[in-house]
Amino acid sequence: AVNQWWMCDDGRLFYHEYEKIERLQQPQIQTVKDSRVVNWQEAFQFTLENLCRFKPEEIAVIGNGFATNEENFLLKQVFSEGFKVKNIGVCDRFIKEEDVVYPKFTIKGEKLPNWLGAIDVLGSNLPFSKILKKVEKGEIKALYFLGGDPRFNLEAAELKILSKLEFLVVQDIKHSPITQLAKVVLPGAGAYEKEGTFTNYQGRVQRI
């Protein structure tokens, strides 16, 4: 039952939020000369070549609770094993309301489908705010940001901090101020457009 009809209104109707945004369609890279649409192979090659310019401690990666457990797992594998990165965080910028508690169930106030799964799979609860502080100090010079929340936004002061990065990769579903800062923009899939698993607040792993 929990995998079929036991679904909250947020999960059932949230797809309307995706209808309001300007979706990213193709990979883009920005160089000193220009900004242009490229194919996936060129985008990956450009990303790899630039990330290899930095030391592991100068790179950070941000996972997301709008990503599946499998996506966050692969993200961690690529960066922790491939690039030996230890600055792995999880985006903590999402809508938070009060829990609504009923006798037999609870509607969580955290409007994030896979918060617990992201923390568990990434092996980190390092918040985005702490990564930003490291960027501001110049300790982090390159960042890979995994988005997916159609309502995600940053404040002007935070965008100013991110502009100090030498290399920013954003994988997301929509055009936004953070994608405008990125040297590489990769279009992602929304939560209703992919297969995988989420982990609910009780620790139950559910297939989507």
PyRosetta script that sets phi, psi and omega in degrees:
from pyrosetta import init, pose_from_sequence

init()
pose = pose_from_sequence("AVNQWWMCDDGRLFYHEYEKIERLQQPQIQTVKDSRVVNWQEAFQFTLENLCRFKPEEIAVIGNGFATNEENFLLKQVFSEGFKVKNIGVCDRFIKEEDVVYPKFTIKGEKLPNWLGAIDVLGSNLPFSKILKKVEKGEIKALYFLGGDPRFNLEAAELKILSKLEFLVVQDIKHSPITQLAKVVLPGAGAYEKEGTFTNYQGRVQRI")
pose.set_psi(1, -38.0)
pose.set_omega(1, -176.2)
pose.set_phi(2, -67.7)
pose.set_psi(2, -21.6)
pose.set_omega(2, 178.4)
pose.set_phi(3, -97.8)
pose.set_psi(3, 5.1)
pose.set_omega(3, -179.1)
pose.set_phi(4, -123.9)
pose.set_psi(4, -77.8)
pose.set_omega(4, -173.4)
pose.set_phi(5, -106.0)
pose.set_psi(5, -5.6)
pose.set_omega(5, 174.7)
pose.set_phi(6, -82.1)
pose.set_psi(6, 80.7)
pose.set_omega(6, -178.4)
pose.set_phi(7, -130.4)
pose.set_psi(7, 134.8)
pose.set_omega(7, 179.2)
pose.set_phi(8, -75.4)
pose.set_psi(8, 165.1)
pose.set_omega(8, -179.6)
pose.set_phi(9, -62.5)
pose.set_psi(9, -34.2)
pose.set_omega(9, 178.3)
pose.set_phi(10, -60.4)
pose.set_psi(10, -47.4)
pose.set_omega(10, -179.9)
pose.set_phi(11, -67.6)
pose.set_psi(11, -35.4)
pose.set_omega(11, -176.8)
pose.set_phi(12, -75.3)
pose.set_psi(12, -35.2)
pose.set_omega(12, -169.8)
pose.set_phi(13, -114.6)
pose.set_psi(13, -1.7)
pose.set_omega(13, -174.1)
pose.set_phi(14, -65.7)
pose.set_psi(14, -18.4)
pose.set_omega(14, -178.2)
pose.set_phi(15, -59.2)
pose.set_psi(15, -20.7)
pose.set_omega(15, 178.1)
pose.set_phi(16, -62.7)
pose.set_psi(16, -27.5)
pose.set_omega(16, 179.4)
pose.set_phi(17, -63.2)
pose.set_psi(17, -30.8)
pose.set_omega(17, -178.5)
pose.set_phi(18, -72.9)
pose.set_psi(18, -19.7)
pose.set_omega(18, 179.5)
pose.set_phi(19, -77.5)
pose.set_psi(19, -12.9)
pose.set_omega(19, -174.6)
pose.set_phi(20, -94.3)
pose.set_psi(20, -8.6)
pose.set_omega(20, -170.4)
pose.set_phi(21, -107.3)
pose.set_psi(21, 159.4)
pose.set_omega(21, 174.8)
pose.set_phi(22, -90.0)
pose.set_psi(22, 105.8)
pose.set_omega(22, -172.4)
pose.set_phi(23, -73.9)
pose.set_psi(23, 143.9)
pose.set_omega(23, 169.5)
pose.set_phi(24, -75.9)
pose.set_psi(24, 136.7)
pose.set_omega(24, -175.0)
pose.set_phi(25, -115.1)
pose.set_psi(25, -35.5)
pose.set_omega(25, -174.5)
pose.set_phi(26, -138.5)
pose.set_psi(26, 154.1)
pose.set_omega(26, 176.2)
pose.set_phi(27, -64.0)
pose.set_psi(27, 147.4)
pose.set_omega(27, 177.9)
pose.set_phi(28, -137.2)
pose.set_psi(28, 145.9)
pose.set_omega(28, 173.2)
pose.set_phi(29, -127.7)
pose.set_psi(29, 148.7)
pose.set_omega(29, 179.3)
pose.set_phi(30, -121.5)
pose.set_psi(30, 123.8)
pose.set_omega(30, 176.8)
pose.set_phi(31, -115.7)
pose.set_psi(31, -177.8)
pose.set_omega(31, 178.1)
pose.set_phi(32, -62.0)
pose.set_psi(32, -32.4)
pose.set_omega(32, -175.4)
pose.set_phi(33, -82.4)
pose.set_psi(33, -44.4)
pose.set_omega(33, -173.9)
pose.set_phi(34, -162.4)
pose.set_psi(34, 177.3)
pose.set_omega(34, 173.6)
pose.set_phi(35, -122.2)
pose.set_psi(35, 128.6)
pose.set_omega(35, -174.0)
pose.set_phi(36, -148.0)
pose.set_psi(36, 156.1)
pose.set_omega(36, 174.5)
pose.set_phi(37, -77.6)
pose.set_psi(37, 137.0)
pose.set_omega(37, -179.3)
pose.set_phi(38, -134.1)
pose.set_psi(38, 172.8)
pose.set_omega(38, 174.1)
pose.set_phi(39, -86.1)
pose.set_psi(39, 170.1)
pose.set_omega(39, -175.1)
pose.set_phi(40, -62.8)
pose.set_psi(40, -40.1)
pose.set_omega(40, -178.5)
pose.set_phi(41, -61.3)
pose.set_psi(41, -44.1)
pose.set_omega(41, 179.4)
pose.set_phi(42, -66.5)
pose.set_psi(42, -38.1)
pose.set_omega(42, 178.7)
pose.set_phi(43, -63.8)
pose.set_psi(43, -44.4)
pose.set_omega(43, 179.5)
pose.set_phi(44, -65.2)
pose.set_psi(44, -42.0)
pose.set_omega(44, -178.9)
pose.set_phi(45, -64.3)
pose.set_psi(45, -43.1)
pose.set_omega(45, 178.3)
pose.set_phi(46, -62.3)
pose.set_psi(46, -42.3)
pose.set_omega(46, 178.8)
pose.set_phi(47, -63.3)
pose.set_psi(47, -47.5)
pose.set_omega(47, -178.4)
pose.set_phi(48, -61.0)
pose.set_psi(48, -48.2)
pose.set_omega(48, -178.1)
pose.set_phi(49, -60.4)
pose.set_psi(49, -39.4)
pose.set_omega(49, -178.3)
pose.set_phi(50, -75.5)
pose.set_psi(50, -39.9)
pose.set_omega(50, 179.0)
pose.set_phi(51, -64.0)
pose.set_psi(51, -31.6)
pose.set_omega(51, -179.5)
pose.set_phi(52, -68.7)
pose.set_psi(52, -10.2)
pose.set_omega(52, 178.1)
pose.set_phi(53, -78.1)
pose.set_psi(53, -13.1)
pose.set_omega(53, -173.3)
pose.set_phi(54, -110.0)
pose.set_psi(54, 153.4)
pose.set_omega(54, 173.3)
pose.set_phi(55, -74.9)
pose.set_psi(55, 154.0)
pose.set_omega(55, -179.4)
pose.set_phi(56, -54.3)
pose.set_psi(56, -38.2)
pose.set_omega(56, -178.2)
pose.set_phi(57, -73.9)
pose.set_psi(57, -10.4)
pose.set_omega(57, 178.5)
pose.set_phi(58, -94.5)
pose.set_psi(58, -1.3)
pose.set_omega(58, -178.2)
pose.set_phi(59, -111.4)
pose.set_psi(59, 141.5)
pose.set_omega(59, 174.0)
pose.set_phi(60, -132.4)
pose.set_psi(60, 154.9)
pose.set_omega(60, 177.7)
pose.set_phi(61, -134.6)
pose.set_psi(61, 139.7)
pose.set_omega(61, 179.3)
pose.set_phi(62, -118.2)
pose.set_psi(62, 119.4)
pose.set_omega(62, 174.0)
pose.set_phi(63, -88.1)
pose.set_psi(63, -175.3)
pose.set_omega(63, -172.4)
pose.set_phi(64, -152.1)
pose.set_psi(64, 143.7)
pose.set_omega(64, 176.9)
pose.set_phi(65, -76.7)
pose.set_psi(65, -4.4)
pose.set_omega(65, 171.9)
pose.set_phi(66, -91.8)
pose.set_psi(66, -2.6)
pose.set_omega(66, 174.6)
pose.set_phi(67, -95.0)
pose.set_psi(67, 155.3)
pose.set_omega(67, 177.0)
pose.set_phi(68, -73.1)
pose.set_psi(68, 166.3)
pose.set_omega(68, 174.7)
pose.set_phi(69, -58.5)
pose.set_psi(69, -37.6)
pose.set_omega(69, -177.4)
pose.set_phi(70, -67.6)
pose.set_psi(70, -39.8)
pose.set_omega(70, 178.3)
pose.set_phi(71, -65.5)
pose.set_psi(71, -45.0)
pose.set_omega(71, 178.6)
pose.set_phi(72, -65.2)
pose.set_psi(72, -34.7)
pose.set_omega(72, 177.8)
pose.set_phi(73, -63.1)
pose.set_psi(73, -47.3)
pose.set_omega(73, -179.8)
pose.set_phi(74, -65.5)
pose.set_psi(74, -37.5)
pose.set_omega(74, 177.5)
pose.set_phi(75, -59.6)
pose.set_psi(75, -46.0)
pose.set_omega(75, 179.1)
pose.set_phi(76, -65.3)
pose.set_psi(76, -41.7)
pose.set_omega(76, -179.9)
pose.set_phi(77, -59.5)
pose.set_psi(77, -46.2)
pose.set_omega(77, -178.2)
pose.set_phi(78, -61.0)
pose.set_psi(78, -45.0)
pose.set_omega(78, -173.1)
pose.set_phi(79, -87.7)
pose.set_psi(79, -38.6)
pose.set_omega(79, -178.7)
pose.set_phi(80, -77.0)
pose.set_psi(80, -37.5)
pose.set_omega(80, -179.9)
pose.set_phi(81, -93.2)
pose.set_psi(81, -40.9)
pose.set_omega(81, -177.6)
pose.set_phi(82, -75.2)
pose.set_psi(82, -43.1)
pose.set_omega(82, -177.5)
pose.set_phi(83, -110.1)
pose.set_psi(83, -1.0)
pose.set_omega(83, -179.7)
pose.set_phi(84, 59.4)
pose.set_psi(84, 33.5)
pose.set_omega(84, -178.3)
pose.set_phi(85, -81.9)
pose.set_psi(85, 135.3)
pose.set_omega(85, 177.8)
pose.set_phi(86, -109.1)
pose.set_psi(86, -15.6)
pose.set_omega(86, 178.6)
pose.set_phi(87, -82.6)
pose.set_psi(87, 77.6)
pose.set_omega(87, -179.1)
pose.set_phi(88, -112.9)
pose.set_psi(88, 118.5)
pose.set_omega(88, -178.5)
pose.set_phi(89, -122.1)
pose.set_psi(89, -178.4)
pose.set_omega(89, 178.4)
pose.set_phi(90, -133.9)
pose.set_psi(90, 136.6)
pose.set_omega(90, -177.7)
pose.set_phi(91, -67.0)
pose.set_psi(91, 121.3)
pose.set_omega(91, -178.4)
pose.set_phi(92, -108.0)
pose.set_psi(92, 19.3)
pose.set_omega(92, 179.0)
pose.set_phi(93, -100.0)
pose.set_psi(93, 91.3)
pose.set_omega(93, 177.6)
pose.set_phi(94, -150.6)
pose.set_psi(94, 165.4)
pose.set_omega(94, -176.0)
pose.set_phi(95, -69.5)
pose.set_psi(95, 129.0)
pose.set_omega(95, 179.2)
pose.set_phi(96, -123.1)
pose.set_psi(96, 124.7)
pose.set_omega(96, 177.4)
pose.set_phi(97, -125.6)
pose.set_psi(97, -179.7)
pose.set_omega(97, 176.6)
pose.set_phi(98, -75.0)
pose.set_psi(98, 144.1)
pose.set_omega(98, 173.8)
pose.set_phi(99, -64.8)
pose.set_psi(99, 144.6)
pose.set_omega(99, 173.4)
pose.set_phi(100, -109.9)
pose.set_psi(100, 112.4)
pose.set_omega(100, -172.6)
pose.set_phi(101, -104.6)
pose.set_psi(101, 124.8)
pose.set_omega(101, 174.3)
pose.set_phi(102, -113.2)
pose.set_psi(102, 166.9)
pose.set_omega(102, -178.2)
pose.set_phi(103, -55.8)
pose.set_psi(103, -36.9)
pose.set_omega(103, -174.1)
pose.set_phi(104, -110.8)
pose.set_psi(104, -8.5)
pose.set_omega(104, 179.5)
pose.set_phi(105, -159.3)
pose.set_psi(105, 166.2)
pose.set_omega(105, -179.4)
pose.set_phi(106, -129.3)
pose.set_psi(106, 135.4)
pose.set_omega(106, 171.5)
pose.set_phi(107, -97.2)
pose.set_psi(107, 112.0)
pose.set_omega(107, -175.3)
pose.set_phi(108, -70.3)
pose.set_psi(108, 145.0)
pose.set_omega(108, -179.4)
pose.set_phi(109, -79.0)
pose.set_psi(109, -19.5)
pose.set_omega(109, 177.9)
pose.set_phi(110, -77.6)
pose.set_psi(110, 110.6)
pose.set_omega(110, -177.4)
pose.set_phi(111, -85.5)
pose.set_psi(111, 68.1)
pose.set_omega(111, -177.6)
pose.set_phi(112, -146.5)
pose.set_psi(112, 120.5)
pose.set_omega(112, -171.7)
pose.set_phi(113, -71.4)
pose.set_psi(113, -22.7)
pose.set_omega(113, -171.3)
pose.set_phi(114, -140.6)
pose.set_psi(114, 42.7)
pose.set_omega(114, -179.3)
pose.set_phi(115, -62.0)
pose.set_psi(115, -49.8)
pose.set_omega(115, -178.8)
pose.set_phi(116, -64.6)
pose.set_psi(116, -40.6)
pose.set_omega(116, 179.5)
pose.set_phi(117, -64.1)
pose.set_psi(117, -40.1)
pose.set_omega(117, -179.8)
pose.set_phi(118, -63.1)
pose.set_psi(118, -45.7)
pose.set_omega(118, 179.2)
pose.set_phi(119, -62.9)
pose.set_psi(119, -42.6)
pose.set_omega(119, -177.3)
pose.set_phi(120, -66.3)
pose.set_psi(120, -49.7)
pose.set_omega(120, -175.1)
pose.set_phi(121, -72.1)
pose.set_psi(121, -39.5)
pose.set_omega(121, 178.8)
pose.set_phi(122, -73.8)
pose.set_psi(122, -17.2)
pose.set_omega(122, -179.3)
pose.set_phi(123, 68.1)
pose.set_psi(123, 28.9)
pose.set_omega(123, -174.8)
pose.set_phi(124, -155.9)
pose.set_psi(124, 144.6)
pose.set_omega(124, 168.1)
pose.set_phi(125, -121.8)
pose.set_psi(125, 26.0)
pose.set_omega(125, 177.1)
pose.set_phi(126, -63.8)
pose.set_psi(126, 114.9)
pose.set_omega(126, -174.4)
pose.set_phi(127, -75.1)
pose.set_psi(127, 156.5)
pose.set_omega(127, 178.6)
pose.set_phi(128, -56.6)
pose.set_psi(128, -34.6)
pose.set_omega(128, -178.2)
pose.set_phi(129, -61.4)
pose.set_psi(129, -36.2)
pose.set_omega(129, 179.3)
pose.set_phi(130, -73.2)
pose.set_psi(130, -34.9)
pose.set_omega(130, 175.0)
pose.set_phi(131, -63.3)
pose.set_psi(131, -40.8)
pose.set_omega(131, 178.9)
pose.set_phi(132, -60.1)
pose.set_psi(132, -38.7)
pose.set_omega(132, 179.3)
pose.set_phi(133, -64.2)
pose.set_psi(133, -37.3)
pose.set_omega(133, 178.2)
pose.set_phi(134, -69.6)
pose.set_psi(134, -34.4)
pose.set_omega(134, 176.0)
pose.set_phi(135, -65.7)
pose.set_psi(135, -43.4)
pose.set_omega(135, -178.8)
pose.set_phi(136, -61.8)
pose.set_psi(136, -35.9)
pose.set_omega(136, 179.5)
pose.set_phi(137, -79.1)
pose.set_psi(137, -9.4)
pose.set_omega(137, -178.5)
pose.set_phi(138, 86.9)
pose.set_psi(138, 6.7)
pose.set_omega(138, -179.9)
pose.set_phi(139, -75.6)
pose.set_psi(139, -37.0)
pose.set_omega(139, 176.4)
pose.set_phi(140, -102.1)
pose.set_psi(140, 125.7)
pose.set_omega(140, -177.6)
pose.set_phi(141, -114.0)
pose.set_psi(141, -18.4)
pose.set_omega(141, 179.9)
pose.set_phi(142, -134.8)
pose.set_psi(142, 139.0)
pose.set_omega(142, -176.3)
pose.set_phi(143, -139.5)
pose.set_psi(143, 134.8)
pose.set_omega(143, 171.3)
pose.set_phi(144, -110.1)
pose.set_psi(144, 117.3)
pose.set_omega(144, -176.8)
pose.set_phi(145, -111.6)
pose.set_psi(145, 120.4)
pose.set_omega(145, 176.5)
pose.set_phi(146, -98.4)
pose.set_psi(146, 115.5)
pose.set_omega(146, -179.6)
pose.set_phi(147, -100.4)
pose.set_psi(147, -148.5)
pose.set_omega(147, 179.5)
pose.set_phi(148, 138.2)
pose.set_psi(148, -14.9)
pose.set_omega(148, 179.9)
pose.set_phi(149, -85.9)
pose.set_psi(149, 117.2)
pose.set_omega(149, -178.8)
pose.set_phi(150, -66.4)
pose.set_psi(150, -14.5)
pose.set_omega(150, -179.7)
pose.set_phi(151, -105.3)
pose.set_psi(151, 8.3)
pose.set_omega(151, -176.2)
pose.set_phi(152, -70.7)
pose.set_psi(152, 132.4)
pose.set_omega(152, 175.9)
pose.set_phi(153, -147.8)
pose.set_psi(153, 154.9)
pose.set_omega(153, 176.5)
pose.set_phi(154, -118.9)
pose.set_psi(154, 155.9)
pose.set_omega(154, 176.8)
pose.set_phi(155, -78.8)
pose.set_psi(155, 159.7)
pose.set_omega(155, -177.7)
pose.set_phi(156, -57.7)
pose.set_psi(156, -38.7)
pose.set_omega(156, -179.6)
pose.set_phi(157, -65.0)
pose.set_psi(157, -36.5)
pose.set_omega(157, 179.3)
pose.set_phi(158, -71.3)
pose.set_psi(158, -38.3)
pose.set_omega(158, 176.9)
pose.set_phi(159, -65.3)
pose.set_psi(159, -35.1)
pose.set_omega(159, 178.2)
pose.set_phi(160, -63.7)
pose.set_psi(160, -39.4)
pose.set_omega(160, 177.6)
pose.set_phi(161, -64.3)
pose.set_psi(161, -45.3)
pose.set_omega(161, -179.3)
pose.set_phi(162, -63.6)
pose.set_psi(162, -26.9)
pose.set_omega(162, 179.4)
pose.set_phi(163, -67.0)
pose.set_psi(163, -14.1)
pose.set_omega(163, 178.3)
pose.set_phi(164, -78.5)
pose.set_psi(164, -14.9)
pose.set_omega(164, -179.8)
pose.set_phi(165, -63.9)
pose.set_psi(165, 144.3)
pose.set_omega(165, 174.9)
pose.set_phi(166, -80.1)
pose.set_psi(166, -28.1)
pose.set_omega(166, -177.9)
pose.set_phi(167, -149.6)
pose.set_psi(167, 122.1)
pose.set_omega(167, -179.5)
pose.set_phi(168, -127.8)
pose.set_psi(168, 127.3)
pose.set_omega(168, 174.6)
pose.set_phi(169, -114.2)
pose.set_psi(169, 128.1)
pose.set_omega(169, 178.9)
pose.set_phi(170, -121.9)
pose.set_psi(170, 120.9)
pose.set_omega(170, 173.0)
pose.set_phi(171, -107.5)
pose.set_psi(171, 113.0)
pose.set_omega(171, -172.4)
pose.set_phi(172, -152.5)
pose.set_psi(172, 179.3)
pose.set_omega(172, -177.2)
pose.set_phi(173, -104.2)
pose.set_psi(173, -11.1)
pose.set_omega(173, -173.0)
pose.set_phi(174, -140.8)
pose.set_psi(174, 156.5)
pose.set_omega(174, 170.7)
pose.set_phi(175, -71.8)
pose.set_psi(175, 137.2)
pose.set_omega(175, -178.1)
pose.set_phi(176, -160.9)
pose.set_psi(176, 171.7)
pose.set_omega(176, 178.0)
pose.set_phi(177, -57.5)
pose.set_psi(177, -31.7)
pose.set_omega(177, -179.4)
pose.set_phi(178, -72.6)
pose.set_psi(178, -33.2)
pose.set_omega(178, 177.5)
pose.set_phi(179, -70.3)
pose.set_psi(179, -27.1)
pose.set_omega(179, 178.2)
pose.set_phi(180, -69.1)
pose.set_psi(180, -23.7)
pose.set_omega(180, 178.2)
pose.set_phi(181, -85.6)
pose.set_psi(181, -17.4)
pose.set_omega(181, -170.1)
pose.set_phi(182, -74.6)
pose.set_psi(182, 144.0)
pose.set_omega(182, 172.1)
pose.set_phi(183, -80.7)
pose.set_psi(183, -26.8)
pose.set_omega(183, 175.8)
pose.set_phi(184, -134.2)
pose.set_psi(184, 131.2)
pose.set_omega(184, 175.8)
pose.set_phi(185, -120.1)
pose.set_psi(185, 124.3)
pose.set_omega(185, -179.7)
pose.set_phi(186, -117.8)
pose.set_psi(186, 124.5)
pose.set_omega(186, 178.7)
pose.set_phi(187, -71.7)
pose.set_psi(187, 136.8)
pose.set_omega(187, 179.2)
pose.set_phi(188, -113.9)
pose.set_psi(188, 173.3)
pose.set_omega(188, 178.2)
pose.set_phi(189, -99.1)
pose.set_psi(189, 143.8)
pose.set_omega(189, 175.9)
pose.set_phi(190, -73.9)
pose.set_psi(190, 167.0)
pose.set_omega(190, -176.2)
pose.set_phi(191, -61.4)
pose.set_psi(191, -24.1)
pose.set_omega(191, -178.0)
pose.set_phi(192, -92.0)
pose.set_psi(192, 2.6)
pose.set_omega(192, -172.5)
pose.set_phi(193, -114.8)
pose.set_psi(193, 11.4)
pose.set_omega(193, -175.0)
pose.set_phi(194, -144.9)
pose.set_psi(194, 166.6)
pose.set_omega(194, 176.2)
pose.set_phi(195, -108.7)
pose.set_psi(195, 150.4)
pose.set_omega(195, 179.5)
pose.set_phi(196, 160.9)
pose.set_psi(196, -156.1)
pose.set_omega(196, 179.4)
pose.set_phi(197, -133.6)
pose.set_psi(197, 148.3)
pose.set_omega(197, 169.9)
pose.set_phi(198, -116.9)
pose.set_psi(198, 157.9)
pose.set_omega(198, 175.1)
pose.set_phi(199, -116.4)
pose.set_psi(199, 121.5)
pose.set_omega(199, -177.6)
pose.set_phi(200, -81.1)
pose.set_psi(200, 178.1)
pose.set_omega(200, -171.7)
pose.set_phi(201, -67.4)
pose.set_psi(201, -16.5)
pose.set_omega(201, 176.1)
pose.set_phi(202, -90.2)
pose.set_psi(202, 1.1)
pose.set_omega(202, -179.8)
pose.set_phi(203, 88.5)
pose.set_psi(203, 8.8)
pose.set_omega(203, 179.2)
pose.set_phi(204, -83.1)
pose.set_psi(204, 125.2)
pose.set_omega(204, 177.4)
pose.set_phi(205, -85.8)
pose.set_psi(205, 124.8)
pose.set_omega(205, -176.1)
pose.set_phi(206, -125.3)
pose.set_psi(206, 138.8)
pose.set_omega(206, 178.9)
pose.set_phi(207, -80.6)
pose.set_psi(207, 140.2)
pose.set_omega(207, 173.5)
pose.set_phi(208, -117.7)
pose.dump_pdb("model.pdb")
